């Protein structure tokens, strides 16, 4: 194999595939990436996998001789970063990889491509087409609710649903839940799949969500594929039945209060200072919200630390009531929404509080109070 690529193109490829290569490898070849060329396609393919996820990325370059090899990613990436901006020649003889960049020369030892794990393949019979920015919104507004408890394995990911030409994501850790749905651009498919949180983090890192472009998504058995431009990402899915979120999303409203997002976030951050090193899920260490006519008093009184209180002005005119909430849950939510205002819906002292936006059910968030 012999190719010539610009430093910029090689850097792009390395930045895409490097997050996938694990430092905790079970096979020596997994510390490498696979490079393949075909003159007919006039593209150079870079692949990497850690056996849970896989990535394929294509770049432009001059292909003088076809072939394939696996290359140690750390050393190769470091070389590409350090050499001058120029065209880089990669010439492979058996497992020796000769790299020439102007006056610099390097030789790395690769591993035969046949030793590299076969990358998972999926059928593309039916797919979902989503705008990249919509996909980002779906994932960003749910990822912070994913459970960290590996004993509750099925909720350690985001449930991705496509039904009736709508795409939705839902996540829960048992004490809070986020649900968001959007219209699909083009689909006749129905999908229900639980994506591991680590895979969601990869997706949010490697795709360019600033581009107003579409992404193709398809599911085949236990494999989910995301494809956009020259980038293909594949992930294994979490096996199991996700909780019946539709039942959880039914509630009986007793009180609704309009709240300014920025002001509420500021209040929660201020009062969190009093308890940030002493959080637990009991009444003594919760932030307390006292709803009165035209105002919300947010306060905490922690033994051995001190007291804090602040006040928000609202349009609420009902009876007074109080509720205790985990401040981290509120911060996670309020830092991930762009809306200026939200509706705070109170359903009773032992029921979850509901947060949504005026006149829309596109995004709904539930938080259990601390009783």
Beta strands, then each sheet from edge to edge (+ up, - down):
strand 1: 2-6
strand 2: 32-38
strand 3: 43-49
strand 4: 53-59
strand 5: 62-65
strand 6: 67-72
strand 7: 87-93
strand 8: 96-101
strand 9: 104-109
strand 10: 128-131
strand 11: 157-163
strand 12: 166-172
strand 13: 176-183
strand 14: 191-196
strand 15: 214-220
strand 16: 223-228
strand 17: 231-238
strand 18: 255-260
strand 19: 287-292
strand 20: 295-302
strand 21: 306-313
strand 22: 321-325
strand 23: 341-346
strand 24: 353-356
strand 25: 363-367
sheet 1: 5+ 1- 7+ 8- 9+
sheet 2: 6+ 2- 3+ 4- 17+ 14- 11+ 12- 13+ 25- 24+ 23- 18+
sheet 3: 6+ 2- 3+ 4- 17+ 16- 15+ 10-
sheet 4: 21+ 20- 19+ 22-
end
